[in-house]
């Protein structure tokens, strides 16, 4: 079959699938059956949409492939938001417990620009008042103003716990990877602690501090979760390095530190960064859970607070902020990976 014939076949299939998709949902809507058959209709529509996109992808030229993939990655979430908005507007889903995206957007704006008099906090900490706070109280006044921020509190906890857990976790993982004795001593212990829910050991961590309700326990429980993940992932990354590279380094006269710098760390780097990404997600999960239970500030606290007072659109706004934080942290990690691993470009 020639290329022109294949392209014509793809076009016919695309139009056939698109027509079937429209007819299916149109018939259900006109017949008043869409609400009763919503989930089967959504499942079938998703399968048909995937088939359409696959056929379209085969027609996209190589020079536009990147644009097509970005459009696919961004277009599907936007489609979900549009369908969510339509479903809430026409009563296909309960707008009380599943507010439409437009209401969530308004709620996000509200918690961003308005100051909560009850908790004396806001999402960003009113940064637009920084000039006034600086003129009245200097650096201390600015710090007090930013101290109102839920977002800043969570970000600082995540970053502090992530760094405190990742750095020693990588070092311990490297030692476990190159030294069998250390690996045999620590592997079973780390595996046993790994399966413990970190939120379950949070009360134990609180007992370790003079101020159990301060920032220390929150940061330490995040660091502990990150440490275990990074130690296990780094050990796996070091052990998967081909011994030929280590032998080549020794034959060229490399000492232990040179092997570590030029062979072991670069060889384990892809697995280390994969572990960092997993550890970052775990750190977010742990800190949000901790803020649910024992915090008076933070994005997790804000989300749980609005659930308690039955303001679901602001609760969803808090979840949106959590997802945005995850995207931002992951993008920063990708940026760091490109700088430390230039050979992967």
C-alpha positions as CSV (number, residue, x, y, z in Angstrom):
1,X,0.0,0.0,0.0
2,X,1.4,3.4,-1.0
3,X,1.8,6.3,1.4
4,X,-1.1,8.2,-0.2
5,X,-3.4,5.2,0.2
6,X,-2.3,4.8,3.9
7,X,-3.0,8.5,4.5
8,X,-6.4,8.2,2.9
9,X,-7.2,5.2,5.0
10,X,-6.2,7.1,8.2
11,X,-8.4,10.0,7.1
12,X,-11.4,7.8,6.5
13,X,-10.9,6.1,9.9
14,X,-10.6,9.4,11.7
15,X,-13.8,10.8,10.2
16,X,-15.6,7.5,10.9
17,X,-14.6,7.4,14.6
18,X,-15.4,11.1,15.0
19,X,-18.8,10.6,13.5
20,X,-19.5,7.6,15.7
21,X,-18.4,9.6,18.8
22,X,-20.7,12.5,18.0
23,X,-23.6,10.1,17.1
24,X,-23.3,8.1,20.3
25,X,-23.3,11.0,22.7
26,X,-25.9,12.9,20.6
27,X,-28.3,10.0,20.6
28,X,-27.9,9.6,24.4
29,X,-28.5,13.3,25.0
30,X,-31.5,13.6,22.7
31,X,-33.0,10.4,24.1
32,X,-32.6,11.6,27.7
33,X,-30.4,8.6,28.5
34,X,-27.0,10.3,28.9
35,X,-27.3,10.7,32.7
36,X,-28.1,7.0,33.2
37,X,-25.4,5.8,30.8
38,X,-22.9,8.5,31.6
39,X,-20.0,6.3,32.8
40,X,-20.2,3.7,30.0
41,X,-20.6,6.6,27.5
42,X,-17.5,8.3,28.9
43,X,-15.5,5.0,28.8
44,X,-16.5,4.3,25.2
45,X,-15.9,7.9,24.2
46,X,-12.4,7.8,25.7
47,X,-11.5,4.7,23.8
48,X,-12.7,6.3,20.5
49,X,-10.8,9.5,21.3
50,X,-7.6,7.5,21.8
51,X,-8.1,5.8,18.5
52,X,-8.7,9.1,16.8
53,X,-5.6,10.6,18.3
54,X,-3.5,7.6,17.3
55,X,-4.6,7.9,13.7
56,X,-3.9,11.7,13.7
57,X,-0.5,11.0,15.1
58,X,0.4,8.8,12.2
59,X,-0.4,11.6,9.8
60,X,1.7,14.3,11.7
61,X,5.0,15.0,9.9
62,X,8.2,14.5,11.9
63,X,8.9,18.3,12.1
64,X,5.6,18.8,13.9
65,X,5.8,15.8,16.1
66,X,6.9,17.8,19.2
67,X,4.0,20.2,18.7
68,X,1.5,17.4,18.4
69,X,2.8,15.7,21.6
70,X,2.6,18.9,23.6
71,X,-0.9,19.6,22.2
72,X,-1.9,16.1,23.3
73,X,-0.4,16.5,26.7
74,X,-2.1,19.8,27.4
75,X,-5.3,19.3,25.4
76,X,-6.6,16.2,27.3
77,X,-6.5,18.0,30.7
78,X,-8.3,21.0,29.2
79,X,-10.9,18.7,27.7
80,X,-11.5,17.2,31.1
81,X,-12.0,20.7,32.6
82,X,-14.4,21.6,29.8
83,X,-16.4,18.4,30.3
84,X,-16.4,19.0,34.1
85,X,-17.7,22.5,33.6
86,X,-20.4,21.3,31.2
87,X,-21.4,18.5,33.6
88,X,-21.7,20.9,36.5
89,X,-23.6,23.5,34.6
90,X,-26.2,21.0,33.3
91,X,-26.5,19.1,36.5
92,X,-24.8,15.9,35.2
93,X,-22.6,15.9,38.3
94,X,-23.4,17.3,41.8
95,X,-22.0,20.9,41.8
96,X,-22.1,20.9,45.6
97,X,-19.4,18.3,46.1
98,X,-17.9,18.7,42.7
99,X,-17.9,22.4,41.9
100,X,-17.3,23.4,38.3
101,X,-13.7,24.6,37.4
102,X,-15.1,28.2,37.1
103,X,-16.1,28.2,40.8
104,X,-12.8,26.6,41.8
105,X,-11.0,29.3,39.9
106,X,-13.0,32.0,41.8
107,X,-12.3,30.3,45.1
108,X,-8.6,30.2,44.3
109,X,-8.6,33.9,43.6
110,X,-10.5,34.5,46.8
111,X,-8.0,32.6,49.0
112,X,-5.1,34.3,47.2
113,X,-6.2,37.9,47.6
114,X,-8.3,37.9,50.8
115,X,-7.0,37.6,54.3
116,X,-8.7,35.1,56.6
117,X,-9.4,37.0,59.8
118,X,-10.2,33.8,61.7
119,X,-6.9,32.0,61.1
120,X,-4.9,35.2,60.3
121,X,-3.5,33.6,57.2
122,X,-3.7,33.8,53.4
123,X,-2.5,31.6,50.6
124,X,0.5,33.9,49.6
125,X,0.8,36.1,52.7
126,X,-0.3,39.3,51.0
127,X,3.0,40.1,49.3
128,X,1.5,43.3,47.8
129,X,1.8,44.8,51.3
130,X,5.6,44.2,51.5
131,X,6.5,47.9,50.8
132,X,4.3,49.1,53.6
133,X,5.5,46.3,56.0
134,X,9.1,47.3,55.2
135,X,8.6,51.0,55.9
136,X,6.8,50.2,59.2
137,X,8.8,47.3,60.6
138,X,11.7,46.6,58.3
139,X,12.9,43.1,57.7
140,X,11.0,41.8,60.7
141,X,7.8,43.3,59.4
142,X,8.2,41.6,56.0
143,X,8.9,38.3,57.7
144,X,5.8,38.6,59.8
145,X,3.8,39.4,56.7
146,X,5.2,36.4,54.8
147,X,4.6,34.3,57.9
148,X,0.9,34.4,57.1
149,X,1.5,32.4,53.9
150,X,0.1,28.9,53.6
151,X,2.1,28.3,50.5
152,X,5.4,29.5,51.8
153,X,5.1,27.4,55.0
154,X,4.5,24.2,53.0
155,X,7.3,25.0,50.5
156,X,9.8,25.6,53.2
157,X,8.9,22.4,55.0
158,X,9.1,20.3,51.8
159,X,12.5,21.8,50.7
160,X,14.0,21.5,54.2
161,X,12.9,17.9,54.6
162,X,13.8,17.0,51.0
163,X,17.4,18.3,51.3
164,X,17.9,16.9,54.8
165,X,16.8,13.5,53.6
166,X,18.1,13.4,50.1
167,X,21.8,14.3,50.7
168,X,22.5,11.7,53.4
169,X,20.3,9.2,51.6
170,X,22.4,9.4,48.5
171,X,25.6,9.1,50.5
172,X,24.4,6.1,52.4
173,X,23.1,4.6,49.2
174,X,26.5,4.9,47.5
175,X,28.2,3.3,50.4
176,X,25.7,0.4,50.4
177,X,26.2,0.0,46.7
178,X,30.0,-0.3,46.8
179,X,30.3,-2.1,50.2
180,X,28.6,-5.5,50.6
181,X,29.0,-5.5,54.4
182,X,27.2,-2.2,54.9
183,X,24.6,-3.3,52.4
184,X,23.9,-6.5,54.3
185,X,23.7,-4.7,57.6
186,X,21.3,-1.9,56.4
187,X,19.2,-3.3,53.6
188,X,16.8,-5.3,55.7
189,X,16.4,-2.5,58.2
190,X,15.7,0.1,55.6
191,X,13.2,-2.3,53.8
192,X,11.4,-2.8,57.1
193,X,11.1,0.9,57.8
194,X,10.2,1.8,54.2
195,X,6.9,0.0,54.4
196,X,5.8,1.8,57.6
197,X,3.3,4.7,56.9
198,X,5.3,7.8,57.7
199,X,2.3,9.5,59.1
200,X,2.0,6.6,61.6
201,X,5.5,7.3,63.0
202,X,4.8,11.1,63.2
203,X,3.7,10.9,66.9
204,X,7.0,9.1,67.7
205,X,8.9,11.9,65.9
206,X,7.0,14.5,67.9
207,X,8.3,12.9,71.2
208,X,11.9,13.6,70.1
209,X,11.4,17.4,70.2
210,X,11.0,19.8,73.1
211,X,8.3,21.5,71.0
212,X,6.3,18.7,69.5
213,X,4.0,21.1,67.7
214,X,6.7,23.1,66.1
215,X,8.4,22.8,62.7
216,X,11.0,20.3,63.7
217,X,8.8,17.1,63.7
218,X,7.1,18.0,60.4
219,X,10.5,18.5,58.7
220,X,12.1,15.4,60.2
221,X,9.2,13.0,59.1
222,X,9.6,14.3,55.6
223,X,13.4,13.9,55.7
224,X,13.0,10.3,57.0
225,X,10.7,9.4,54.1
226,X,13.0,10.9,51.6
227,X,16.1,9.4,53.2
228,X,14.9,5.8,52.9
229,X,13.8,6.2,49.3
230,X,17.0,7.8,48.2
231,X,19.2,5.3,50.0
232,X,17.4,2.3,48.4
233,X,17.3,3.9,44.9
234,X,20.9,5.1,45.0
235,X,22.1,1.6,46.1
236,X,20.2,0.1,43.2
237,X,21.7,2.7,40.8
238,X,25.3,2.0,42.0
239,X,24.9,-1.8,41.8
240,X,23.6,-1.7,38.2
241,X,26.9,0.0,37.0
242,X,28.7,-2.4,34.7
243,X,31.9,-3.6,36.5
244,X,33.8,-3.1,33.2
245,X,33.7,0.7,33.8
246,X,35.0,0.3,37.4
247,X,37.8,-2.0,36.1
248,X,38.6,0.5,33.3
249,X,38.8,3.3,35.9
250,X,41.2,1.4,38.1
251,X,43.4,0.4,35.1
252,X,43.8,4.1,34.3
253,X,44.9,4.7,37.8
254,X,41.8,6.2,39.3
255,X,41.7,6.2,43.1
256,X,38.5,5.7,45.2
257,X,37.5,9.4,45.1
258,X,38.1,9.6,41.4
259,X,36.1,6.5,40.8
260,X,33.3,7.9,42.9
261,X,33.3,11.3,41.0
262,X,33.9,10.1,37.5
263,X,32.4,6.6,37.3
264,X,30.1,5.7,40.2
265,X,28.1,8.9,40.6
266,X,27.6,9.6,36.8
267,X,26.7,6.0,36.2
268,X,24.1,6.0,39.0
269,X,22.8,9.5,38.2
270,X,19.8,8.4,36.1
271,X,18.5,6.1,38.9
272,X,19.3,8.7,41.5
273,X,17.2,11.4,39.7
274,X,14.4,8.9,39.2
275,X,14.5,8.3,43.0
276,X,14.6,12.0,43.6
277,X,11.4,12.4,41.6
278,X,9.7,9.7,43.6
279,X,11.0,11.1,46.9
280,X,9.7,14.5,46.0
281,X,6.2,13.2,45.4
282,X,6.4,11.3,48.7
283,X,7.6,14.4,50.5
284,X,4.6,16.3,49.2
285,X,2.2,13.5,50.3
286,X,3.8,13.3,53.8
287,X,3.8,17.0,54.5
288,X,0.2,17.5,53.3
289,X,-0.9,14.6,55.5
290,X,1.0,16.0,58.5
291,X,-0.6,19.4,57.9
292,X,-4.0,17.7,57.9
293,X,-3.3,16.4,61.3
294,X,-1.1,18.8,63.2
295,X,-0.7,22.2,61.8
296,X,-2.2,25.7,61.9
297,X,-0.7,26.8,58.7
298,X,0.1,25.3,55.3
299,X,-1.7,24.3,52.1
300,X,-2.7,21.0,53.7
301,X,-4.2,22.8,56.7
302,X,-6.0,25.2,54.4
303,X,-7.5,22.4,52.4
304,X,-8.6,20.4,55.5
305,X,-10.0,23.6,57.1
306,X,-12.2,24.4,54.2
307,X,-13.4,20.8,54.2
308,X,-14.4,21.1,57.8
309,X,-16.4,24.3,57.3
310,X,-18.0,22.8,54.1
311,X,-16.6,25.2,51.5
312,X,-15.8,22.6,48.9
313,X,-14.7,25.0,46.1
314,X,-12.0,26.4,48.4
315,X,-11.0,22.9,49.4
316,X,-10.5,22.1,45.7
317,X,-8.6,25.3,45.3
318,X,-6.2,23.9,47.9
319,X,-5.8,20.7,45.9
320,X,-5.1,22.8,42.8
321,X,-2.3,24.5,44.7
322,X,-0.8,21.2,45.8
323,X,-0.8,20.0,42.2
324,X,0.8,23.2,41.0
325,X,3.5,22.8,43.6
326,X,4.2,19.3,42.4
327,X,4.5,20.5,38.8
328,X,6.8,23.3,39.9
329,X,9.0,21.1,42.0
330,X,9.2,18.5,39.2
331,X,10.2,21.2,36.7
332,X,12.9,22.4,39.0
333,X,14.2,18.9,39.4
334,X,14.3,18.4,35.6
335,X,16.2,21.7,35.2
336,X,18.8,20.4,37.8
337,X,19.0,17.1,36.1
338,X,19.8,18.7,32.7
339,X,22.6,20.8,34.4
340,X,24.1,17.8,36.2
341,X,23.7,15.3,33.3
342,X,24.5,17.3,30.2
343,X,25.3,14.1,28.3
344,X,21.6,13.2,28.2
345,X,20.6,16.2,26.1
